[in-house]
Amino acid sequence: MLGDLFYEAKGKITNQRVLDTTGPKLEASFTAYGNMKDIPVMEIGTFWSIPRPGGKVYGEDKDIIFTRDNSGEIATANAKVIGQPINTDTMRFVGSVFFNASSNGKLCFLNDIVGVFEAEVKEGSEIHIRKWEWK
């Protein structure tokens, strides 16, 4: 069952590169800032993707989430993703994401939860991310 929205962030694609021309396989990195259950966080991630028929892509994503209060808390997220264009300048990605936290502090609610998410990436590298817990 889909739970409540617990994370929303906005950011930018910071880097892109070609990993392989056979396939092909692309990589993008991003930085986003938002709130996770009212906790200010920064998320840094790297995403690779391969094209599929019809303009779709399949990809995988690995992220590190930091609290922005200098407490040193971090969490990780690993996702499987399908993306498709929603108009001429925006891609929409949806998928499942698996979390783990490295502490018993503010981000400990992330330990071993599974979420679903959507991210929209606009031409010009703007990214908008939303995540819900999958209960």
Backbone bond lengths (Angstrom), bond angles and torsions (degrees), N, CA, C in turn:
res aa  C-N    CA-C-N  psi(-1)  N-CA   C-N-CA  omega(-1)  CA-C   N-CA-C  phi
1 M - - - 1.438 - - 1.531 108.66 -
2 L 1.305 115.60 138.98 1.458 120.98 179.20 1.517 109.94 -75.19
3 G 1.327 116.20 126.50 1.460 121.71 178.73 1.519 111.36 -92.44
4 D 1.306 115.15 -161.65 1.460 121.99 -177.35 1.526 112.02 -75.95
5 L 1.306 115.19 152.25 1.460 121.49 170.46 1.522 107.01 -63.15
6 F 1.349 118.00 124.38 1.458 119.26 179.76 1.524 113.07 -120.86
7 Y 1.341 116.36 -2.68 1.461 118.15 -178.85 1.519 109.55 -150.53
8 E 1.320 114.33 134.54 1.459 120.90 172.78 1.516 107.40 -144.15
9 A 1.338 115.80 134.37 1.463 120.43 -177.30 1.519 110.02 -149.15
10 K 1.324 114.07 157.94 1.465 121.59 173.78 1.509 108.32 -130.79
11 G 1.338 114.35 147.47 1.450 118.21 -179.21 1.508 112.00 -166.62
12 K 1.326 114.90 -156.21 1.459 121.93 -176.57 1.525 110.20 -140.38
13 I 1.329 114.44 148.15 1.462 120.89 168.02 1.527 105.64 -71.16
14 T 1.330 117.02 127.71 1.463 120.67 -175.45 1.516 113.20 -103.57
15 N 1.340 117.21 -19.05 1.451 119.81 -177.61 1.529 108.99 -161.16
16 Q 1.319 115.92 147.53 1.460 121.42 174.30 1.518 108.16 -139.86
17 R 1.345 115.59 146.47 1.461 119.17 176.04 1.515 110.04 -155.43
18 V 1.316 115.60 159.35 1.464 123.40 177.23 1.526 107.12 -90.53
19 L 1.338 116.92 122.26 1.465 121.04 177.23 1.516 112.18 -88.35
20 D 1.344 115.57 -32.70 1.457 120.06 -177.37 1.526 108.31 -158.84
21 T 1.320 116.99 137.56 1.459 119.70 177.41 1.523 111.51 -89.64
22 T 1.330 117.87 -14.09 1.456 121.50 174.11 1.519 106.45 -87.97
23 G 1.262 116.26 113.17 1.475 119.54 -176.78 1.505 112.12 130.54
24 P 1.300 123.52 -58.33 1.467 130.21 -24.71 1.529 110.80 -77.03
25 K 1.316 116.28 173.53 1.462 122.15 179.59 1.521 108.62 -129.41
26 L 1.342 115.45 124.67 1.459 122.30 -177.61 1.520 110.73 -114.09
27 E 1.329 116.47 155.40 1.460 121.99 177.36 1.522 109.40 -130.64
28 A 1.325 115.79 142.41 1.465 121.40 175.21 1.522 108.30 -137.52
29 S 1.315 116.38 143.32 1.460 121.95 173.88 1.516 108.12 -115.58
30 F 1.335 115.75 152.45 1.457 119.92 -178.97 1.520 110.70 -144.63
31 T 1.311 114.89 160.86 1.458 123.71 170.26 1.515 106.70 -130.82
32 A 1.344 115.87 132.01 1.464 120.79 -179.39 1.526 109.48 -135.92
33 Y 1.321 115.33 150.59 1.465 122.46 178.85 1.520 108.31 -124.72
34 G 1.338 115.58 136.24 1.449 119.25 179.50 1.507 111.65 -169.66
35 N 1.329 114.27 -159.08 1.459 121.27 179.63 1.513 110.36 -127.01
36 M 1.314 114.97 133.35 1.451 122.84 177.65 1.523 106.38 -116.27
37 K 1.343 116.22 105.07 1.475 121.46 -173.38 1.529 110.31 50.79
38 D 1.315 117.56 50.85 1.465 125.11 178.93 1.524 114.03 66.17
39 I 1.315 118.26 13.26 1.462 122.30 175.90 1.530 107.29 -101.54
40 P 1.327 118.44 119.20 1.464 119.66 177.86 1.537 110.61 -66.20
41 V 1.333 115.64 127.14 1.460 120.67 -177.72 1.529 111.02 -135.06
42 M 1.337 113.76 161.54 1.457 122.59 170.31 1.527 105.95 -121.64
43 E 1.311 116.49 135.02 1.465 121.90 179.21 1.523 108.12 -118.32
44 I 1.315 116.25 129.27 1.463 122.35 174.92 1.521 106.57 -119.12
45 G 1.335 116.68 127.85 1.454 119.03 -176.03 1.513 113.70 -143.27
46 T 1.319 114.35 162.30 1.457 122.68 175.30 1.521 108.02 -131.21
47 F 1.325 115.43 134.34 1.451 123.46 -172.93 1.519 108.21 -130.79
48 W 1.334 116.59 130.41 1.471 118.82 171.22 1.519 108.51 -112.95
49 S 1.323 115.63 152.25 1.462 119.92 -178.77 1.519 111.19 -146.98
50 I 1.342 113.46 152.62 1.461 120.72 173.92 1.525 107.52 -128.20
51 P 1.328 117.34 138.76 1.469 120.37 -179.00 1.523 112.43 -66.74
52 R 1.329 114.45 148.88 1.462 123.49 174.61 1.526 107.64 -125.57
53 P 1.316 118.06 164.98 1.472 119.64 178.84 1.529 112.30 -58.38
54 G 1.314 115.55 150.67 1.462 121.16 177.02 1.512 114.63 78.54
55 G 1.318 117.80 16.69 1.458 120.68 178.77 1.516 114.45 84.30
56 K 1.346 117.70 1.76 1.461 121.27 179.45 1.527 110.64 -82.39
57 V 1.327 115.55 163.77 1.461 121.62 175.20 1.527 108.92 -135.70
58 Y 1.326 115.63 151.18 1.461 122.09 169.56 1.511 106.17 -112.41
59 G 1.340 116.75 141.70 1.450 118.93 179.76 1.506 113.38 -155.36
60 E 1.323 114.04 173.26 1.455 122.73 175.31 1.523 108.05 -134.56
61 D 1.334 114.22 149.31 1.460 121.12 -171.26 1.522 109.24 -135.38
62 K 1.332 117.09 138.71 1.465 122.95 174.50 1.529 107.57 -128.53
63 D 1.350 115.16 128.89 1.463 120.11 -175.07 1.520 111.18 -132.32
64 I 1.323 114.62 154.64 1.467 122.85 168.26 1.523 106.82 -120.32
65 I 1.322 116.06 133.27 1.460 122.88 -178.51 1.529 107.54 -114.19
66 F 1.326 116.20 127.00 1.466 122.52 -179.30 1.524 109.34 -116.17
67 T 1.345 117.08 139.65 1.463 118.29 169.17 1.521 106.99 -72.39
68 R 1.321 116.74 148.60 1.467 120.49 -177.67 1.523 112.24 -97.29
69 D 1.332 117.83 16.63 1.457 120.56 -179.58 1.530 113.08 -101.49
70 N 1.330 117.01 13.96 1.464 123.53 179.79 1.520 113.38 64.51
71 S 1.339 118.26 21.77 1.466 120.84 179.03 1.533 111.94 -81.91
72 G 1.321 117.24 -11.41 1.454 121.06 179.09 1.515 114.27 81.90
73 E 1.330 117.45 8.22 1.463 119.66 179.48 1.514 110.74 -76.45
74 I 1.335 114.84 139.09 1.460 120.00 175.52 1.528 109.96 -137.62
75 A 1.310 114.74 158.36 1.455 122.56 172.64 1.521 106.73 -140.01
76 T 1.317 115.94 162.49 1.461 120.56 177.29 1.521 109.55 -121.85
77 A 1.325 114.45 156.78 1.460 121.21 178.11 1.527 108.26 -141.72
78 N 1.330 115.80 137.32 1.461 122.83 176.34 1.516 107.42 -127.95
79 A 1.338 116.47 130.83 1.467 119.86 -173.41 1.522 111.78 -132.84
80 K 1.324 114.48 154.35 1.468 124.74 169.00 1.520 105.74 -114.46
81 V 1.331 117.11 136.18 1.461 120.97 -164.67 1.528 112.16 -137.81
82 I 1.330 116.00 143.27 1.465 122.92 166.78 1.525 106.84 -121.21
83 G 1.317 116.98 133.70 1.457 121.16 179.37 1.504 111.44 -125.09
84 Q 1.329 115.15 152.67 1.458 120.21 175.51 1.524 108.99 -153.77
85 P 1.320 117.04 151.22 1.467 119.61 177.77 1.526 110.26 -69.77
86 I 1.362 115.77 139.61 1.470 119.26 174.76 1.525 111.08 -108.74
87 N 1.319 116.76 -14.75 1.464 122.58 169.60 1.521 107.17 -163.33
88 T 1.303 118.03 -170.88 1.465 120.52 -172.66 1.524 114.02 -68.91
89 D 1.340 117.99 -18.08 1.461 118.50 -178.00 1.532 114.59 -127.11
90 T 1.344 118.38 12.78 1.465 120.33 -177.24 1.524 111.19 -138.34
91 M 1.347 115.31 132.66 1.462 122.51 172.08 1.520 107.62 -106.33
92 R 1.341 116.52 140.82 1.463 121.91 176.34 1.521 107.59 -115.27
93 F 1.324 115.38 127.29 1.458 122.31 179.17 1.524 109.02 -113.44
94 V 1.324 117.13 136.93 1.458 122.38 175.78 1.522 107.94 -132.90
95 G 1.332 115.78 152.77 1.448 117.62 179.26 1.505 113.35 177.44
96 S 1.329 113.95 -172.82 1.458 121.51 176.84 1.521 108.45 -107.52
97 V 1.332 114.92 149.06 1.459 120.12 -177.00 1.529 109.11 -137.99
98 F 1.327 115.51 137.77 1.458 123.31 -178.78 1.521 108.74 -114.34
99 F 1.334 116.58 128.77 1.463 122.42 -173.77 1.523 111.86 -111.74
100 N 1.332 114.59 157.83 1.453 122.44 169.91 1.523 107.93 -155.47
101 A 1.327 116.96 138.78 1.471 121.79 179.02 1.522 109.28 -110.27
102 S 1.334 115.13 150.99 1.465 120.01 -176.96 1.521 112.92 -97.98
103 S 1.318 118.01 9.41 1.458 119.55 -176.12 1.520 110.64 -146.86
104 N 1.322 114.90 177.98 1.459 121.89 175.24 1.524 110.49 -104.17
105 G 1.314 116.94 16.88 1.460 121.56 -176.19 1.522 112.95 -89.47
106 K 1.316 115.25 -142.97 1.462 122.31 -172.76 1.525 113.95 -60.12
107 L 1.327 117.39 -32.09 1.462 120.56 -176.90 1.527 113.56 -93.22
108 C 1.336 117.61 5.53 1.473 119.40 -176.45 1.521 112.37 -63.37
109 F 1.331 118.63 -20.77 1.472 119.84 177.54 1.527 111.70 -61.89
110 L 1.336 117.18 -17.95 1.465 121.22 -179.64 1.529 113.42 -78.63
111 N 1.329 117.15 -15.82 1.462 119.18 -176.45 1.520 111.52 -53.52
112 D 1.326 113.56 118.28 1.466 122.38 172.51 1.517 114.79 60.19
113 I 1.325 118.42 28.59 1.457 118.20 174.01 1.527 109.60 -97.20
114 V 1.316 114.25 155.31 1.461 122.22 175.69 1.517 106.73 -112.54
115 G 1.306 115.94 137.21 1.455 120.46 178.58 1.512 111.14 -128.76
116 V 1.300 114.84 170.75 1.453 122.28 169.62 1.519 106.36 -121.38
117 F 1.305 115.69 153.20 1.454 117.85 -176.58 1.516 111.22 -148.12
118 E 1.324 112.68 165.38 1.457 120.67 167.84 1.512 107.16 -137.39
119 A 1.304 115.05 145.78 1.458 121.61 176.62 1.519 107.43 -138.68
120 E 1.310 115.65 134.23 1.464 121.11 174.79 1.512 108.42 -111.15
121 V 1.330 114.98 130.32 1.461 121.33 178.74 1.514 107.79 -117.81
122 K 1.325 115.41 119.53 1.465 120.92 179.67 1.517 110.17 -96.17
123 E 1.327 113.89 151.71 1.455 119.50 173.73 1.520 106.98 -54.99
124 G 1.301 117.12 136.04 1.452 119.86 -173.61 1.519 110.52 100.43
125 S 1.346 116.34 -0.56 1.454 123.76 169.32 1.520 116.75 81.80
126 E 1.334 119.01 10.50 1.464 119.43 176.36 1.517 109.70 -74.93
127 I 1.353 116.73 139.27 1.458 121.67 -179.54 1.529 109.59 -130.04
128 H 1.330 116.17 139.51 1.470 123.24 177.49 1.525 106.70 -128.45
129 I 1.336 116.88 121.64 1.463 122.89 -173.44 1.528 110.03 -118.19
130 R 1.349 116.60 138.03 1.471 122.56 173.07 1.531 107.67 -135.10
131 K 1.359 115.30 137.74 1.468 119.99 179.36 1.530 110.37 -133.39
132 W 1.354 114.25 139.79 1.450 123.25 178.34 1.519 108.42 -123.12
133 E 1.332 116.85 147.03 1.460 119.77 173.96 1.532 108.48 -76.19
134 W 1.309 115.58 140.47 1.458 122.21 174.14 1.525 106.24 -100.90
135 K 1.329 116.40 109.13 1.475 121.03 -174.17 1.507 111.07 -93.58
